[in-house]
Amino acid sequence: MVAISFFSFLLNAIISGYVYDYETKEPLIGCNIYLENTIYGTTTNKEGYYILQIPEGKYKIAFSYIGYLEEKREISLNKGEVLKLNIYLKRSPLTLKEVIVESRKARMKDEVGISKVEIMDKDIKLFPRLFSSDFFRSLQVFPGVLMATDFSSALYVRGGGADQNLILVDGINFYNPYHLGGFLGTIPNEIIKQADFYTGGFSTEYSQRLSSVLDITLKEGNKYKRNLNLEINNLLTKIIFEGPIIKEKSSYILAFRRTYFDQFLKLLKINFPYYFLEGFLKTNYEISQKGKLFFTNFLTYDNFNYSDLSLYFKWGNYLSSLSYLYSFSPKLFVKSFLTFSYYHYYINFYNNFVYVNNWVREFSLKSDFNYYLAHNHTLKFGIEGKLSDFYYDTKMMGGIKYDILGKPRNLSFYLSERSVLYNNKLILESGLRQDNQFTSYYGNRWYKVIDFRFSLKYFLLELTSLKLSFGSYSQLITALLPEFQPIPFLYIWIPTFGPYSPQKAYHNIFGFETYLLENIYFSIEPYYKYYPLIYEYNENSDPFNIEPTLLKKGKAKAYGLDISIKREAGNFLIYLTYSYAWVKNYFDNLSYHPFYDRRHNLNLIIILPFFLNSNLSFRFAFYTGTPYTEVLSRYRYYFYRYLIDDWRYFWFEDYGKKNASRYPNYHRLDLSWEKEIKRLKIRIDIFNLYNHKNFLFYYYDYHYEPPVRKVFYQLPIIPSLSIEYAF
């Protein structure tokens, strides 16, 4: 089949190029390109690149993209001719319904796209928010994503834990993308060009995680003029600066955020010694028409230093990448990455009474190749090598001490193929991946895992399709996370070593999608996931024999149903998502639902034009209550103090079956209003508008007899005001 496709390719003409924003020269991802009155069409990739292999002849080619004016060109190609055509689209003051429909239609036809959401800043910028733009919290709206608590932006996807998500920023592995104990995510929405979010069924291009992939591509900066945006709100200050280095060839974008309530509270004589900051810089340089260079740096830092309690706590990330995009020919291009990722977590309580020091340092070199065999065949393949260091050092109560130092070395290969058959009615995507890892800690071990992936899409009608995906997934690292952590930010990473084997999962997904009345998108995806091997932190581990007792081996099962309905026209949007989710873990003789298990999950987003050219948006959320372990009784444990001849006691609690009870259902309504006045933007957000008291956990007050069960609630109503000015 490959030989036949290649032979037919020789008889075809080729048209290829890039699609850019006319004002900024930013590449446009997912632009719809089609030849009028033919079956030929495609969309641009992450680099804004497209290629069409077509028979010789005369055509009218059209380029359409949401929020931009459509561009059409008449072309004529002879047999074997190669035409390079770069297009610069101008922004449109109005987003026409027809453009939206055509763009969505093109994406449906171009890939299987099972369990995939493509997200841009303009898609979520009007979502109601808490204080500031939070990209990770916005993801909790999408189907398949379960929210743990108001205090966390962490992602729990289709039964997977928070450590089972692969997060990439310009190709760099991001180990802990959260601030304020998980309360806020990193990365401002405004610097994100596009994010591809896979809640399952992702291709062999991605590895090392069991549940989901979030692949973020950052903006490149304006190549024509300088722009400065300043935002101030209740929580922080944000500055974004972009502009050309060499006009039309090179640009930069710079962003900085810092909280200031630590300084503000000092004025009120309140001591809360916490702050976070982050800085971001990306530059690019167009070496030639075939080559482009990118340089990305990203720093996050959180600091809590409470001298009254002798508590010092800090964590942060430093990410850096140098990438090179090169086009060998219209049908073959490669993007190579040299990346560095560093994550550090440190806590010191009462002069090393409790001391934890954990860091991950990772160097990676990888190359991804895209080869367009023919109009209906695309090949992707790649290679990646990693040198990593994982360090975990703990001291407790002045006596217990242990440390783990793992230095895994990884080499990976992948291959995937995409075919379009039967007059564009069937799309097949398949692939293989091999990951090899060597570790020397606690004995030398070689790990070799081979994973397969397969997906298909069959079009019943032009805008109606069935989808299917299944595959195997492996993970060679894990995070030590306590089973219930209301604010899950203690990501203590360790590699697979010694007595442990790679974690494993199998995805089975079926999908149906269609357009109703042309501008109403409907999708439904049932899924089943089986985890033959997962790990859980062993709370009864032996500190004097830590390595073989640190983790508990178990299994898990998850199944569910994800539904999404979306209607958009101009500035009007209705987006409804519902997930039925079930997950259960099995460790030794114990089976239980993890704390993030929620049976029913409903989100409704409404965005509509309001008075005086402003926008009003609402978000309503309803979730089944999370499971918890109920206290059944209590008893006293007496002990005698010889020095003062006195008896004392502690209260101990007896618990029922693990996570057999549930808290009451969760629900809240958020509101947002935004108004632009020339260069000034004013925004008001109200979180939990009707101030519903959602439960976080129960606790007992033993100052009373009998003890009184009390509730620790989640966030109350929180208004916030932000002012943004563009210079």
C-alpha positions in Angstrom: 0.0 0.0 0.0 2.9 2.4 0.8 4.5 1.7 -2.6 1.2 2.3 -4.4 0.6 5.5 -2.5 4.1 6.7 -3.2 3.7 6.0 -6.9 0.4 7.9 -7.1 2.1 10.7 -5.2 4.6 11.1 -8.1 1.8 11.8 -10.5 0.3 14.5 -8.3 1.0 18.2 -7.8 1.8 19.6 -4.4 0.7 22.8 -2.7 2.1 23.6 0.7 3.0 26.5 3.0 2.2 28.3 6.2 -0.8 30.3 7.4 -0.1 33.4 9.6 -1.9 36.1 11.4 -1.6 39.2 9.2 -0.9 41.6 12.2 1.4 39.5 14.3 2.8 36.8 12.0 1.8 34.2 14.5 1.2 30.8 12.8 -2.5 29.8 12.9 -3.2 26.3 14.1 -6.1 24.4 12.7 -6.8 26.7 9.8 -9.3 25.1 7.3 -7.9 24.8 3.8 -10.0 23.3 1.0 -10.3 23.2 -2.8 -13.8 24.3 -3.8 -16.0 21.7 -5.5 -13.6 18.9 -4.7 -13.0 16.4 -1.9 -9.5 17.8 -1.2 -8.9 19.6 2.1 -6.7 19.7 5.2 -5.9 21.8 8.3 -2.7 23.4 9.5 -0.6 21.7 12.2 0.9 23.2 15.3 3.5 25.1 13.3 0.8 26.6 11.0 2.0 24.3 8.1 -0.2 22.6 5.6 0.3 20.4 2.5 -2.2 19.2 -0.2 -1.3 16.6 -2.8 -3.7 16.9 -5.6 -4.1 16.0 -9.3 -3.0 18.5 -11.9 -5.5 21.2 -12.9 -7.0 24.6 -12.1 -8.6 25.2 -8.6 -9.9 27.8 -6.3 -8.3 27.3 -2.9 -9.9 28.8 0.3 -8.4 29.5 3.7 -10.9 30.0 6.6 -10.3 30.4 10.3 -12.5 31.4 13.2 -12.3 35.2 13.8 -10.6 35.9 10.5 -11.7 36.9 7.0 -11.7 34.1 4.5 -9.0 34.2 1.8 -9.4 32.6 -1.7 -6.8 32.2 -4.4 -7.0 30.8 -7.9 -4.2 28.3 -8.7 -3.1 26.2 -11.6 -0.7 23.3 -11.2 0.9 20.9 -13.7 1.7 17.3 -13.1 4.6 17.0 -10.5 4.6 20.8 -9.9 5.3 22.0 -6.3 3.7 25.3 -5.3 4.7 27.1 -2.1 1.9 29.4 -0.9 2.0 31.3 2.4 -1.1 33.1 3.5 -1.7 36.0 5.9 -5.2 36.2 7.2 -6.8 39.4 8.5 -8.9 39.5 11.6 -12.6 39.9 11.2 -14.7 42.2 13.5 -17.4 39.6 13.3 -17.2 35.8 13.7 -19.6 34.4 11.1 -21.5 31.2 11.9 -20.5 29.8 8.5 -16.8 30.2 9.3 -17.2 28.5 12.7 -19.1 25.6 11.1 -16.5 25.1 8.2 -13.6 25.2 10.6 -15.1 22.6 12.9 -16.1 20.5 9.9 -12.5 20.5 8.6 -11.1 19.3 11.9 -13.7 16.5 12.1 -12.5 15.3 8.6 -8.8 15.6 9.2 -8.2 13.2 12.2 -9.9 10.7 14.4 -9.8 13.1 17.3 -11.2 10.7 19.9 -11.2 12.1 23.4 -9.4 15.2 22.2 -10.2 18.9 22.9 -8.4 21.7 21.1 -8.2 24.8 23.3 -7.1 28.3 22.5 -7.1 31.4 24.7 -10.2 32.8 22.9 -12.1 29.6 23.7 -11.8 30.0 27.5 -10.9 33.7 28.2 -14.5 34.6 29.0 -15.1 31.6 31.3 -15.9 32.7 34.9 -12.7 32.5 37.0 -11.4 32.7 40.5 -9.2 35.9 40.9 -7.1 35.5 37.8 -7.0 33.5 34.6 -6.3 29.9 35.5 -5.8 27.6 32.5 -5.7 24.4 34.5 -8.9 25.2 36.5 -10.6 25.9 33.2 -9.9 22.3 32.0 -12.1 21.0 34.8 -15.1 22.1 32.6 -14.4 19.5 29.9 -15.9 16.0 29.9 -13.9 13.3 31.5 -12.2 15.6 34.0 -13.2 15.3 37.6 -12.6 18.1 40.1 -11.3 17.2 43.6 -12.0 20.4 45.6 -12.3 24.2 45.2 -8.7 24.4 46.6 -7.2 22.5 43.8 -6.6 22.9 40.0 -5.3 19.4 39.7 -6.7 17.1 37.0 -8.3 13.7 37.6 -9.1 12.2 34.2 -11.4 9.2 33.7 -10.4 7.4 36.9 -6.7 8.3 36.8 -4.8 10.0 39.6 -3.3 13.4 39.5 0.2 12.0 38.7 -1.1 10.1 35.6 -1.3 13.3 33.4 1.5 14.1 31.0 1.9 17.9 30.8 4.1 19.3 28.1 5.0 23.0 27.5 6.7 23.6 24.2 7.9 20.0 24.4 9.1 20.2 28.0 7.9 17.9 30.7 6.2 19.9 33.4 6.2 18.0 36.7 4.2 20.3 39.0 2.3 23.1 37.2 0.5 24.5 40.3 0.9 27.5 42.7 -0.4 28.1 46.2 -0.6 24.5 47.2 -2.4 23.5 44.0 -4.9 26.4 44.4 -3.9 28.1 41.2 -2.3 26.8 38.0 0.7 28.2 36.3 0.8 29.6 32.7 -1.4 32.6 32.0 -4.0 32.0 29.3 -2.8 35.0 27.3 0.6 33.4 26.4 -1.0 30.1 25.2 -1.4 29.7 21.5 -3.1 26.3 21.6 -3.4 23.3 23.9 -4.3 19.8 22.8 -6.0 18.0 25.7 -6.4 14.2 25.3 -8.5 12.5 28.0 -7.7 9.1 26.5 -6.7 7.3 23.3 -3.7 9.5 22.7 -1.1 8.4 20.0 2.3 6.8 20.4 3.9 10.2 20.1 3.1 10.5 23.8 4.3 8.2 26.6 5.1 7.8 30.3 1.5 8.5 31.6 -1.5 6.4 32.0 -4.5 8.7 31.7 -4.2 12.0 29.8 -1.9 14.3 27.8 -2.0 18.1 27.9 0.3 19.4 25.1 0.7 23.2 25.3 2.1 25.3 22.5 3.0 28.9 23.6 2.8 32.0 21.5 5.8 33.4 19.6 5.2 37.1 20.0 4.3 39.9 17.6 6.8 40.2 14.7 5.6 43.7 13.7 5.0 45.9 16.7 5.5 46.0 20.5 2.6 45.4 22.9 2.5 45.7 26.6 -0.4 44.4 28.7 -0.7 45.1 32.4 -3.3 43.4 34.7 -4.0 44.1 38.4 -6.5 42.2 40.4 -7.2 41.2 44.1 -4.5 38.5 44.0 -1.6 39.4 41.7 -0.1 41.6 39.1 0.6 40.3 35.6 2.7 41.9 32.8 3.0 40.6 29.3 5.4 42.2 26.8 5.9 41.2 23.2 7.5 42.5 20.0 9.9 42.1 17.2 13.6 41.5 17.5 14.2 41.6 13.8 11.0 42.7 12.0 9.2 39.8 10.3 12.0 37.3 11.1 12.4 37.2 14.9 10.2 38.1 17.9 9.9 37.6 21.7 7.2 37.3 24.3 7.8 38.0 28.0 5.4 37.4 30.9 5.7 37.9 34.7 3.2 37.3 37.5 3.6 37.8 41.3 1.2 37.8 44.2 1.3 40.7 46.5 -1.1 39.9 49.3 1.8 39.1 51.6 2.8 42.7 51.4 -0.7 44.0 51.5 -1.5 42.0 54.7 1.5 43.4 56.4 -0.2 46.8 56.3 -3.1 45.2 58.2 -0.6 43.7 60.6 -1.5 40.2 59.5 1.4 37.8 59.0 0.9 35.5 56.0 4.4 35.1 54.6 3.6 33.4 51.3 4.1 34.6 47.8 4.6 33.1 44.3 6.1 34.4 41.2 6.6 33.2 37.7 8.5 34.4 34.7 8.4 33.4 31.1 10.4 34.2 28.0 10.1 32.8 24.5 12.1 33.9 21.4 12.2 32.7 17.8 14.2 33.3 14.7 13.4 32.4 11.1 16.8 31.2 9.8 15.4 30.5 6.3 12.2 29.5 4.6 13.0 26.0 5.6 14.3 26.4 9.1 13.1 28.1 12.3 14.6 28.2 15.8 12.7 28.6 19.1 14.0 29.2 22.7 11.7 28.9 25.7 12.4 29.6 29.4 9.8 29.3 32.2 10.3 29.7 35.9 7.9 29.2 38.8 8.6 29.7 42.5 6.5 29.4 45.7 7.8 30.5 49.1 6.2 30.1 52.5 8.4 31.1 55.5 6.6 31.3 58.8 9.2 32.0 61.4 6.7 31.8 64.3 6.2 28.1 63.6 9.8 27.5 62.4 8.2 26.4 59.1 10.0 26.9 55.8 8.3 25.6 52.7 9.2 26.2 49.0 8.8 24.5 45.6 9.2 25.5 42.0 10.0 24.6 38.4 12.5 25.7 35.9 11.8 24.7 32.3 14.0 25.4 29.2 14.0 24.2 25.6 15.8 24.9 22.4 13.9 23.6 19.4 14.5 23.6 15.7 11.9 23.2 13.0 13.3 22.2 9.6 11.5 21.3 6.3 13.6 18.9 4.2 10.9 19.1 1.5 7.2 19.9 1.3 6.4 16.3 2.3 9.0 15.8 5.1 9.8 18.0 8.1 11.3 17.5 11.5 11.1 19.3 14.8 13.9 18.6 17.3 14.0 19.5 21.0 16.7 19.9 23.5 14.9 20.3 26.8 15.7 20.7 30.5 13.1 20.3 33.3 13.8 20.9 37.0 11.3 20.5 39.9 12.2 21.1 43.5 10.1 20.6 46.7 11.5 21.4 50.1 10.0 21.6 53.6 11.7 22.2 57.0 9.7 22.2 60.2 11.2 23.1 63.6 14.9 22.8 62.7 14.8 19.5 60.8 12.2 17.9 63.1 10.4 17.2 59.8 12.6 17.6 56.7 11.7 16.7 53.1 13.8 17.4 50.1 12.7 16.2 46.7 13.8 17.2 43.3 13.6 15.9 39.7 16.1 17.0 37.0 15.6 15.9 33.5 17.6 16.4 30.2 15.9 15.3 27.0 16.8 15.2 23.3 14.1 14.2 20.9 13.2 14.5 17.2 9.7 14.2 15.7 9.4 13.5 12.0 6.3 14.1 9.8 6.3 12.5 6.4 3.4 13.0 4.0 3.4 9.9 1.8 0.4 11.0 -0.2 -2.9 12.9 0.2 -4.4 10.1 2.3 -1.3 8.7 4.1 0.8 10.4 6.8 3.7 8.8 8.7 5.0 10.1 12.0 8.1 8.7 13.8 10.5 9.8 16.4 13.3 9.1 18.9 13.9 10.4 22.4 16.7 10.0 24.9 16.5 11.2 28.6 19.0 11.6 31.4 17.1 12.0 34.7 17.9 12.4 38.4 15.2 11.8 41.1 16.1 12.5 44.7 13.9 12.0 47.7 15.4 12.7 51.2 13.4 12.6 54.4 14.1 13.1 58.1 11.5 12.8 60.8 11.4 13.3 64.5 15.2 13.5 64.7 15.7 9.8 64.2 14.0 8.3 61.1 16.0 9.1 58.0 16.0 7.7 54.5 16.8 8.9 51.0 16.2 7.6 47.5 18.4 8.6 44.6 17.4 7.3 41.2 19.2 8.0 37.9 17.1 6.5 35.2 18.3 6.5 31.6 15.7 6.3 28.9 15.6 5.7 25.2 12.3 5.6 23.3 11.1 5.1 19.7 7.7 5.5 18.2 6.0 5.1 14.8 2.4 6.0 13.9 0.5 6.0 10.6 -2.6 7.8 9.4 -4.7 6.6 6.4 -7.8 8.1 4.8 -9.8 5.5 2.8 -13.0 4.9 1.0 -13.5 8.4 -0.5 -12.6 10.1 2.9 -15.2 8.0 4.8 -12.7 6.1 6.9 -9.7 7.4 8.9 -7.3 4.9 10.5 -4.6 5.8 13.0 -2.3 3.2 14.4 1.1 3.1 16.1 3.7 1.3 18.2 6.1 2.6 20.9 9.0 1.2 22.7 10.3 2.7 26.0 13.6 1.4 27.5 14.8 2.4 30.9 17.9 1.5 33.0 18.1 2.2 36.7 21.0 1.4 39.1 19.3 2.3 42.4 18.6 -0.8 44.6 20.2 -3.1 42.0 20.6 -2.7 38.3 17.4 -3.2 36.2 16.5 -2.9 32.6 12.9 -2.1 31.7 11.5 -2.5 28.2 7.9 -1.8 27.5 6.1 -1.9 24.1 2.7 -0.2 23.7 0.3 -0.2 20.8 -2.4 2.2 19.8 -5.3 2.0 17.3 -8.0 4.5 16.4 -10.6 4.8 13.6 -13.3 7.1 12.5 -16.1 6.2 10.1 -18.3 8.9 8.6 -22.0 7.9 8.4 -22.8 11.3 6.9 -20.7 14.3 6.1 -20.9 15.6 9.7 -21.8 12.4 11.5 -19.2 9.8 12.5 -18.5 6.8 14.7 -15.1 6.6 16.5 -13.2 3.7 18.2 -9.9 3.5 20.0 -8.0 1.0 22.1 -4.4 0.7 23.2 -1.9 0.0 26.0 -0.1 2.7 28.1 2.8 2.5 30.5 4.3 4.7 33.2 7.8 4.4 34.5 7.6 7.0 37.3 5.1 7.6 40.1 4.3 10.2 42.7 4.0 9.6 46.4 0.6 11.1 47.1 -1.4 10.3 50.2 -4.7 8.7 49.3 -6.7 11.6 50.7 -5.1 15.0 50.3 -7.7 17.8 50.1 -5.1 20.1 48.6 -3.0 17.7 46.3 0.3 19.5 45.7 2.8 17.2 47.4 4.2 15.7 44.2 7.1 13.7 45.5 8.3 11.9 42.3 10.3 8.7 42.2 11.3 6.5 39.2 10.4 2.8 38.9 13.3 0.9 40.5 14.3 -2.4 42.2 11.3 -4.5 43.2 8.8 -2.5 41.1 7.6 -2.8 37.5 6.2 -0.1 35.2 2.5 0.8 35.8 0.1 -0.3 33.1 -3.3 0.7 31.7 -5.5 -0.3 28.8 -8.0 2.2 27.2 -11.1 1.1 25.3 -13.2 4.0 23.9 -16.2 4.3 21.6 -17.5 7.6 20.3 -20.2 9.2 18.3 -20.2 12.8 17.1 -22.4 14.9 14.9 -23.6 18.4 14.1 -27.3 19.2 14.8 -28.8 22.1 12.9 -25.3 23.0 11.5 -24.1 24.9 14.5 -24.8 22.5 17.4 -22.1 20.0 18.1 -22.9 16.8 19.9 -20.5 14.1 21.2 -20.9 11.0 23.3 -18.0 8.7 24.4 -18.4 5.6 26.6 -15.1 4.2 27.8 -13.6 1.4 29.9 -10.1 1.5 31.4 -8.3 -1.4 33.1 -5.2 -0.9 35.2 -3.4 -4.3 35.8 -0.7 -2.6 37.8 -0.7 0.7 39.7 1.0 1.9 42.9 -0.2 3.7 46.0 1.9 5.2 48.8 2.2 2.7 51.6 1.4 4.6 54.8 2.7 1.6 56.8 6.1 1.5 55.1 9.1 0.4 57.2 11.5 3.4 57.5 14.3 1.0 58.2 13.6 -1.1 55.1 12.0 1.6 53.0 12.7 0.5 49.4 10.6 -2.7 49.2 7.9 -1.3 51.5 7.5 2.3 50.1 4.7 1.4 47.6 1.7 -0.9 47.5 0.9 -2.7 44.3 -2.7 -2.8 43.2 -5.2 -2.8 40.3 -8.0 -0.5 39.2 -11.0 -0.4 36.9 -12.8 2.7 35.5 -15.7 3.2 33.2 -18.0 6.0 32.3 -19.8 8.1 29.7 -18.8 11.6 28.5 -21.3 13.9 26.8 -20.7 17.3 25.4 -23.1 19.7 23.6 -21.8 23.0 22.2 -23.6 25.8 20.3 -21.6 28.8 19.2 -22.4 31.8 17.0 -20.3 35.0 17.2 -19.9 36.0 20.9 -22.7 33.7 22.0 -21.8 30.3 23.4 -23.7 27.5 25.3 -21.5 24.6 26.4 -22.9 21.7 28.3 -20.8 18.7 29.5 -21.8 15.7 31.5 -19.7 12.8 32.8 -20.9 9.6 34.4 -17.8 8.2 36.1 -17.0 5.1 38.1 -13.6 4.1 39.4 -12.4 1.5 42.0 -9.0 0.6 43.3 -8.0 -2.9 44.5 -5.1 -3.3 46.9 -4.5 -6.6 48.7 -7.9 -7.6 50.1 -9.2 -4.0 50.1 -11.3 -2.5 47.3 -12.5 1.1 47.5 -13.4 4.2 45.5 -10.6 6.8 45.5 -11.4 10.2 47.0 -11.9 11.9 43.6 -14.5 9.4 42.5 -17.7 11.4 41.6 -20.6 9.5 39.9 -22.3 12.5 38.2 -20.5 15.6 36.9 -22.3 18.4 35.1 -21.0 21.7 33.8 -22.9 24.4 32.0 -21.2 27.5 30.4 -23.2 30.3 29.0 -21.5 33.4 27.3 -23.7 36.1 25.8 -23.4 39.7 24.7 -24.6 42.2 27.3 -25.5 45.9 27.5 -23.0 48.5 26.2 -20.9 46.0 24.2 -20.0 44.0 27.2 -20.0 40.2 27.8 -21.7 38.3 30.5 -20.9 34.7 31.3 -22.1 32.0 33.8 -20.9 28.7 34.9 -23.0 26.2 36.8 -21.4 23.1 38.3 -23.0 20.0 39.9 -21.0 17.0 41.2 -21.8 14.0 43.2 -20.2 14.2 46.7 -16.8 12.6 47.1 -16.3 9.4 49.2 -14.8 9.4 52.7 -14.2 7.0 55.5 -16.6 7.4 58.3 -15.7 7.5 62.0 -17.7 4.8 63.9 -16.5 5.1 67.4 -13.6 6.4 69.6 -11.7 5.1 72.6 -9.1 6.4 75.1 -5.5 5.2 75.3 -4.1 5.8 78.7 -0.4 6.2 79.6 1.4 6.9 82.8 4.0 9.7 83.2 6.4 8.6 85.8 8.2 11.9 86.4 5.1 13.7 87.6 3.1 10.6 88.7 0.2 11.3 86.5 -2.1 9.5 84.0 -2.9 11.0 80.7 -4.8 9.7 77.6 -5.2 10.2 73.9 -8.4 9.8 71.8 -8.2 7.2 69.1 -10.9 6.7 66.4 -12.3 3.5 64.9 -13.1 3.8 61.2 -15.6 2.0 59.0 -15.0 0.6 55.5 -12.6 2.8 53.5 -14.5 5.5 51.5 -17.8 3.7 51.9 -19.7 7.0 52.7 -20.1 10.2 50.7 -20.3 13.8 51.4 -23.4 15.8 50.2 -23.6 16.8 46.5 -21.6 19.8 45.4 -23.0 22.7 43.4 -22.2 26.3 42.7 -22.8 29.2 40.2 -20.1 31.5 39.0 -20.6 34.8 37.2 -18.3 37.0 35.1 -18.8 40.4 33.4 -16.3 42.0 31.1 -16.2 45.4 29.4 -13.6 46.8 27.0 -13.2 50.6 26.6 -10.6 51.2 24.0 -7.4 49.9 25.6 -8.9 49.4 29.0 -10.6 46.2 30.0 -12.6 45.9 33.3 -13.7 42.5 34.6 -15.7 41.4 37.6 -15.9 37.8 38.6 -18.0 36.3 41.4 -17.2 32.8 42.5 -20.0 30.8 44.2 -22.6 33.4 43.5 -25.3 32.1 45.9 -22.7 31.2 48.6 -23.5 27.5 48.8 -21.7 25.7 51.6 -20.0 22.7 49.9 -18.4 20.2 52.2 -14.7 19.5 52.2 -14.4 17.2 55.2 -15.8 16.4 58.6 -13.8 16.7 61.8 -14.6 16.1 65.5 -14.4 18.7 68.3 -13.3 16.8 71.4 -13.8 19.8 73.7 -17.4 18.6 73.9 -18.8 15.5 75.5 -20.0 13.7 73.4 -17.7 15.1 70.7 -19.4 17.3 68.1 -19.0 16.5 64.4 -18.2 19.7 62.5 -17.7 20.6 58.8 -14.8 22.2 57.1 -16.4 24.0 54.1 -15.0 24.8 50.7 -14.8 28.3 49.3 -17.6 30.8 50.0 -18.7 33.6 47.7 -15.6 35.4 46.4 -15.8 38.5 44.3 -12.8 39.8 42.4 -12.0 42.8 40.2 -9.3 43.0 37.6 -8.2 45.9 35.4 -6.2 45.4 32.3 -4.6 48.0 30.1 -2.9 47.6 26.8 -0.1 50.0 26.0 
